[in-house]
Amino acid sequence: PLFVTDPGLAKLPVVASTLKILDDAKVPYGVFSEVRPNPVESNLTAGIAVFKKGKHDGVIAFGGGSALDLGKLIAFQAGQVRPVWDFEDVDDWWTRANSDAIAPIIAVPTTAGTGSEVGRAGVITNEATHTKKVIFHPKLLPAIVIADPELSVGMPGFITAGTGMDALAHCLEAYCAPGYHPMADGIAVEGVRLVFENLPKAYANGRDLVARAHMMSAAAMGATAFQKGLGAIHSLSHPVGALYDTHHGMTNAVFMPYVLAFNRDSIEERIGRLAAYCGIKGGFDGFAKAIIKLRKELKVPHALPGLIKGLDMDKKRKALIADMAVVDPTAGGNPVKLTKKAALTLLENAIAGTV
């Protein structure tokens, strides 16, 4: 197999000890560690070249969401003749792929957020258009997942917070997405509760294995629930991440209270039920306050300038982000229609810090 991880992890003892297991079992393998925090096509091309040169028969994707996504896409794309963009998550484009040429995937998450280990998609940035694209195929779902909370204890605070807030965004937006999917709703609601209860603990004490384990569950639950849909948190986070190379989960965390307030009229009753389930008093307002409090505990910047140093967004750039947000595939899952005007207002609010 080809072992895919990011350059930071590749230097750590956890990777050395994992590769020793393969050595001891006399399993031949190669290592590819050119994974950027927001993977781009050139990373994918380089990974495929290594995969083909080594005549690898599968992929072990080891790391956070970026390593998992890229590893999955290498296993998928190495056997295809069409460009990767032809398999975007649009209609039935996935049927264009040669299913038999997709290599098997083992996913080993070391963060607790994206849930890519239980997803049938991979996210990659198109460098030419600066847009994040979701590539979908049922066989992008890893054949085996090894979710061991001990692998996540080394996560620094910033990554613990960002990935955990990504899991929360997945659960929250899936629950608020319109449509009938009581199973997704049930998973999402428990996922939200697990995050509120365990993310502050994991952030305060990285070695709290129980909290780490619950966060790994919440991450997988979020990615399972969002089959129902996502919303404007992600629609805005995707273009900002593609243009400014920000941490995806942290960007979601910044946008969360602004989008929650924007959607209020459509979700007030639902959020009231969610708050009650999580033991949060005060209905919608109580829940919104709990989100702000959680962000403070995790040192999440309240506004975008706290996330992007020296942020100076002109009118043209704001309009571009709004245009990208409304056509993002997640926009359709927002409970209130996301127009360009609404996207601009949300962006302005997130820059000014006005909830």
C-alpha positions as CSV (number, residue, x, y, z in Angstrom):
1,P,0.0,0.0,0.0
2,L,0.9,3.7,-0.2
3,F,1.0,5.4,3.2
4,V,-0.4,8.9,2.8
5,T,0.1,11.5,5.6
6,D,1.0,15.2,6.0
7,P,4.6,16.5,6.4
8,G,4.1,17.5,10.1
9,L,2.9,14.0,11.1
10,A,5.5,12.3,8.9
11,K,8.2,13.6,11.3
12,L,6.5,12.4,14.5
13,P,7.1,9.1,16.4
14,V,3.5,8.0,15.8
15,V,4.1,7.6,12.1
16,A,7.4,5.8,12.7
17,S,5.7,3.3,15.1
18,T,2.9,2.8,12.7
19,L,5.3,2.0,9.8
20,K,7.2,-0.4,12.1
21,I,4.0,-2.5,12.3
22,L,4.1,-2.8,8.5
23,D,7.9,-3.6,8.6
24,D,7.4,-6.3,11.3
25,A,4.6,-7.8,9.2
26,K,6.9,-7.7,6.1
27,V,4.3,-5.6,4.2
28,P,6.0,-3.6,1.5
29,Y,4.8,0.1,1.4
30,G,5.7,3.5,0.1
31,V,5.2,6.9,1.9
32,F,3.7,10.1,0.4
33,S,3.6,13.1,2.7
34,E,3.2,16.1,0.3
35,V,-0.2,17.0,1.8
36,R,-1.2,20.6,2.1
37,P,-3.7,21.8,4.7
38,N,-6.2,22.5,1.9
39,P,-5.1,19.9,-0.8
40,V,-4.8,21.1,-4.4
41,E,-4.6,19.3,-7.7
42,S,-0.8,19.4,-7.9
43,N,-0.7,17.4,-4.6
44,L,-3.0,14.8,-6.1
45,T,-1.0,14.6,-9.3
46,A,2.2,14.1,-7.3
47,G,0.6,11.4,-5.1
48,I,-0.8,9.5,-8.2
49,A,2.7,9.5,-9.7
50,V,4.2,7.9,-6.5
51,F,1.3,5.4,-6.4
52,K,1.8,4.3,-10.0
53,K,5.6,4.3,-9.8
54,G,5.5,2.1,-6.7
55,K,2.8,-0.2,-8.3
56,H,0.8,0.2,-5.0
57,D,-2.3,-1.9,-4.5
58,G,-4.1,0.3,-1.9
59,V,-3.9,3.4,0.3
60,I,-3.5,3.9,4.0
61,A,-4.7,7.4,4.6
62,F,-3.3,8.5,8.0
63,G,-3.9,12.0,9.5
64,G,-6.4,14.8,9.6
65,G,-9.1,15.6,7.1
66,S,-6.7,16.8,4.4
67,A,-4.5,13.6,4.5
68,L,-7.7,11.4,4.5
69,D,-9.2,13.3,1.6
70,L,-6.1,13.3,-0.5
71,G,-5.3,9.7,0.3
72,K,-8.8,8.7,-0.7
73,L,-8.6,10.7,-3.9
74,I,-5.2,9.1,-4.9
75,A,-6.8,5.7,-4.5
76,F,-9.7,6.8,-6.6
77,Q,-8.0,8.8,-9.3
78,A,-5.0,6.7,-10.0
79,G,-7.1,4.3,-12.0
80,Q,-9.1,6.9,-14.0
81,V,-8.5,8.4,-17.4
82,R,-10.7,11.4,-17.1
83,P,-9.7,14.5,-15.1
84,V,-10.7,14.5,-11.4
85,W,-13.1,17.5,-12.0
86,D,-15.3,15.2,-14.1
87,F,-16.3,13.3,-10.9
88,E,-17.6,16.3,-9.0
89,D,-20.6,15.7,-6.7
90,V,-23.1,16.8,-9.4
91,D,-26.1,14.6,-10.5
92,D,-24.8,11.2,-11.4
93,W,-21.3,12.2,-12.5
94,W,-19.8,9.5,-10.3
95,T,-21.1,6.9,-12.7
96,R,-18.4,8.1,-15.2
97,A,-15.7,6.5,-13.1
98,N,-14.3,3.1,-13.7
99,S,-15.3,1.5,-10.3
100,D,-13.1,-1.5,-10.8
101,A,-10.0,0.7,-11.0
102,I,-10.5,2.2,-7.5
103,A,-7.9,1.0,-5.0
104,P,-9.0,-0.1,-1.5
105,I,-8.6,2.5,1.3
106,I,-7.8,2.1,5.0
107,A,-8.5,5.3,6.9
108,V,-6.7,6.2,10.2
109,P,-7.9,9.5,11.5
110,T,-5.7,11.4,13.9
111,T,-8.1,14.4,14.4
112,A,-11.7,14.5,15.4
113,G,-13.6,16.7,13.0
114,T,-14.0,16.2,9.3
115,G,-15.4,12.6,9.5
116,S,-13.7,12.0,6.1
117,E,-13.1,8.4,7.3
118,V,-16.8,7.6,7.0
119,G,-17.5,9.8,3.9
120,R,-18.0,8.9,0.3
121,A,-16.3,12.1,-0.9
122,G,-13.0,14.0,-0.9
123,V,-12.5,17.8,-1.0
124,I,-9.9,19.3,-3.3
125,T,-9.1,22.9,-4.3
126,N,-9.0,23.8,-8.0
127,E,-5.9,26.1,-8.2
128,A,-7.0,27.6,-11.5
129,T,-10.4,28.8,-10.2
130,H,-9.7,29.0,-6.5
131,T,-12.7,26.8,-5.7
132,K,-13.1,23.9,-3.4
133,K,-14.7,20.9,-5.2
134,V,-16.3,17.9,-3.7
135,I,-15.5,14.7,-5.6
136,F,-18.0,11.9,-4.9
137,H,-18.0,8.1,-5.5
138,P,-19.5,5.3,-3.3
139,K,-16.1,3.6,-3.3
140,L,-14.4,6.6,-1.8
141,L,-15.8,5.2,1.5
142,P,-12.8,3.5,3.2
143,A,-13.0,-0.3,3.4
144,I,-11.5,-0.2,6.9
145,V,-11.4,2.6,9.5
146,I,-9.1,2.5,12.5
147,A,-10.4,5.2,14.9
148,D,-8.1,5.1,17.9
149,P,-8.5,8.1,20.3
150,E,-4.8,7.6,21.4
151,L,-3.8,8.8,18.0
152,S,-5.5,12.2,18.6
153,V,-3.8,13.1,21.9
154,G,-0.9,14.8,20.2
155,M,-3.2,17.3,18.5
156,P,-2.3,20.9,19.5
157,G,-5.1,23.1,21.0
158,F,-5.7,25.1,17.8
159,I,-6.3,21.9,15.8
160,T,-8.4,20.3,18.6
161,A,-10.6,23.3,18.6
162,G,-10.8,23.7,14.8
163,T,-11.5,20.1,14.0
164,G,-14.0,19.8,16.9
165,M,-15.9,22.9,15.7
166,D,-16.0,21.3,12.2
167,A,-17.7,18.3,13.7
168,L,-20.2,20.6,15.5
169,A,-20.8,22.5,12.2
170,H,-21.6,19.2,10.4
171,C,-24.0,18.1,13.1
172,L,-25.7,21.5,13.5
173,E,-26.1,22.2,9.8
174,A,-27.3,18.7,9.0
175,Y,-30.0,19.0,11.8
176,C,-31.1,22.4,10.5
177,A,-31.2,21.4,6.8
178,P,-34.7,21.2,5.3
179,G,-36.0,17.8,4.3
180,Y,-37.1,14.6,6.0
181,H,-34.4,12.4,7.5
182,P,-35.1,11.5,11.1
183,M,-32.1,9.1,11.3
184,A,-29.7,11.9,10.3
185,D,-31.5,14.3,12.7
186,G,-31.1,11.8,15.6
187,I,-27.4,11.3,14.9
188,A,-26.8,15.0,14.5
189,V,-28.5,15.9,17.8
190,E,-26.5,13.4,19.8
191,G,-23.3,14.6,17.9
192,V,-24.0,18.2,19.1
193,R,-24.4,17.1,22.7
194,L,-21.2,15.1,22.5
195,V,-19.3,18.1,21.3
196,F,-20.6,20.5,23.9
197,E,-19.8,18.0,26.6
198,N,-16.4,16.8,25.4
199,L,-14.6,19.4,23.2
200,P,-13.8,21.7,26.1
201,K,-12.4,18.7,28.1
202,A,-10.3,17.5,25.1
203,Y,-9.1,21.1,24.6
204,A,-8.2,21.6,28.3
205,N,-6.5,18.3,28.6
206,G,-5.3,16.6,25.4
207,R,-4.6,13.4,27.2
208,D,-8.3,12.9,28.3
209,L,-8.9,9.7,26.3
210,V,-12.6,9.5,27.1
211,A,-13.2,13.0,25.8
212,R,-11.0,12.3,22.7
213,A,-13.0,9.1,22.1
214,H,-16.3,10.9,22.3
215,M,-15.0,13.6,19.9
216,M,-13.9,10.9,17.4
217,S,-17.5,9.5,17.6
218,A,-19.0,13.0,17.1
219,A,-16.8,13.5,14.0
220,A,-18.0,10.3,12.4
221,M,-21.6,11.2,13.4
222,G,-21.3,14.6,11.8
223,A,-20.1,13.2,8.5
224,T,-22.8,10.6,8.6
225,A,-25.6,13.1,9.4
226,F,-24.6,15.6,6.7
227,Q,-25.8,13.2,4.0
228,K,-29.0,15.2,4.7
229,G,-27.3,18.5,3.8
230,L,-25.1,21.3,5.0
231,G,-25.7,25.1,4.9
232,A,-24.4,28.6,4.8
233,I,-21.6,28.1,7.4
234,H,-19.9,25.8,4.9
235,S,-21.0,27.8,1.8
236,L,-19.1,30.8,3.2
237,S,-16.2,28.8,4.7
238,H,-15.4,27.1,1.5
239,P,-14.5,30.2,-0.6
240,V,-12.8,31.9,2.3
241,G,-10.7,28.7,2.8
242,A,-9.9,28.4,-0.9
243,L,-8.9,32.1,-1.2
244,Y,-7.1,32.6,2.1
245,D,-5.9,29.0,2.9
246,T,-7.5,29.2,6.4
247,H,-8.2,26.2,8.6
248,H,-11.6,24.8,7.5
249,G,-13.0,24.0,10.9
250,M,-11.8,27.3,12.4
251,T,-13.4,29.2,9.5
252,N,-16.7,27.3,10.2
253,A,-16.4,28.2,13.8
254,V,-16.1,31.9,13.0
255,F,-19.1,32.0,10.7
256,M,-21.3,29.8,13.0
257,P,-23.1,32.5,15.2
258,Y,-23.7,34.8,12.3
259,V,-25.4,32.1,10.2
260,L,-27.3,30.8,13.2
261,A,-28.8,34.4,13.7
262,F,-29.5,34.7,10.0
263,N,-31.5,31.4,9.9
264,R,-33.3,32.1,13.2
265,D,-36.9,32.4,11.8
266,S,-36.7,29.0,10.1
267,I,-35.0,27.1,12.9
268,E,-36.0,28.7,16.2
269,E,-38.3,25.8,17.2
270,R,-35.8,23.1,16.1
271,I,-33.0,24.8,17.9
272,G,-35.2,25.0,21.0
273,R,-35.6,21.2,21.0
274,L,-31.9,20.7,20.4
275,A,-31.0,23.1,23.3
276,A,-33.4,21.2,25.6
277,Y,-31.8,17.9,24.6
278,C,-28.3,19.3,25.3
279,G,-29.4,20.6,28.7
280,I,-29.1,24.2,27.6
281,K,-31.7,26.6,29.0
282,G,-33.3,29.5,27.2
283,G,-34.3,28.0,23.8
284,F,-32.7,29.6,20.7
285,D,-31.1,32.5,22.6
286,G,-29.6,30.2,25.2
287,F,-28.2,28.0,22.4
288,A,-26.7,30.9,20.5
289,K,-25.1,32.1,23.8
290,A,-23.7,28.6,24.4
291,I,-22.1,28.6,21.0
292,I,-20.4,32.0,21.7
293,K,-19.3,30.7,25.1
294,L,-17.8,27.6,23.6
295,R,-16.0,29.6,20.9
296,K,-14.5,31.8,23.7
297,E,-13.3,28.7,25.7
298,L,-11.6,27.4,22.6
299,K,-10.0,30.7,21.7
300,V,-11.9,30.9,18.4
301,P,-11.6,34.4,16.9
302,H,-14.9,36.2,17.0
303,A,-14.5,37.8,13.6
304,L,-12.6,37.0,10.4
305,P,-9.8,39.6,10.9
306,G,-8.8,37.5,14.0
307,L,-8.4,34.4,11.7
308,I,-6.8,36.1,8.7
309,K,-3.9,38.4,9.7
310,G,-4.0,41.8,8.0
311,L,-7.3,41.1,6.3
312,D,-8.2,43.9,3.9
313,M,-11.2,42.8,1.7
314,D,-12.2,45.2,-1.0
315,K,-15.7,45.3,-2.6
316,K,-14.7,43.1,-5.5
317,R,-13.2,40.4,-3.3
318,K,-16.4,40.4,-1.1
319,A,-18.6,40.1,-4.2
320,L,-16.4,37.2,-5.4
321,I,-16.8,35.3,-2.1
322,A,-20.6,36.0,-2.1
323,D,-20.8,34.7,-5.7
324,M,-18.8,31.6,-4.8
325,A,-21.0,31.0,-1.7
326,V,-24.3,30.9,-3.5
327,V,-23.1,28.4,-6.1
328,D,-21.3,26.2,-3.5
329,P,-23.0,22.8,-3.4
330,T,-23.7,23.2,0.4
331,A,-25.8,26.4,-0.2
332,G,-28.9,24.4,-1.1
333,G,-29.1,22.8,2.4
334,N,-29.5,26.2,4.2
335,P,-32.9,26.5,5.7
336,V,-33.2,30.1,4.4
337,K,-32.4,30.7,0.7
338,L,-28.9,32.0,0.5
339,T,-29.0,34.9,-2.0
340,K,-25.9,36.9,-3.0
341,K,-27.2,39.8,-0.9
342,A,-27.6,37.6,2.1
343,A,-24.1,36.1,1.6
344,L,-22.6,39.6,1.4
345,T,-24.4,40.6,4.6
346,L,-23.2,37.5,6.5
347,L,-19.7,38.1,5.2
348,E,-19.8,41.8,6.4
349,N,-21.1,40.7,9.8
350,A,-18.3,38.1,10.2
351,I,-15.7,40.8,9.3
352,A,-17.2,43.4,11.7
353,G,-18.1,40.9,14.4
354,T,-21.7,41.9,14.5
355,V,-24.0,39.0,15.4
